[in-house]
Amino acid sequence: MAKKRSEPRKPSTPTSFEQARDELFSHILRCGVLEATAEHQKEWFDDTMLYLADRYEELDEQQIADLRVLGERYCRPVVGRNATVGVDA
């Protein structure tokens, strides 16, 4: 049986980094960046990072760079296996 909490949970306020990350992922999905060529993705990320840096002024350069890494990883295709696993393997 679960213990009852004595006090209600307080809603947590997302940090600026978390808000910017969520906004970036939302933009990626809405703008069709996943289907774009690598060259167009780079251009899109260059522009979008400038936008996010202006919008979230409290983020430092390292955090903006971290956001870009997260976004670029999100856009990478899933790596499939080259070899099939079977009974005879």
Secondary structure, 3 states (H helix, E strand, C coil): CCCCCCCCCCCCCCCHHHHHHHHHHHHHHHHCHHHCCHHHHHHHHHHHHHHHHHHCCCCCHHHHHHHHHHHHHHHCCCCCCCCCCCCCC
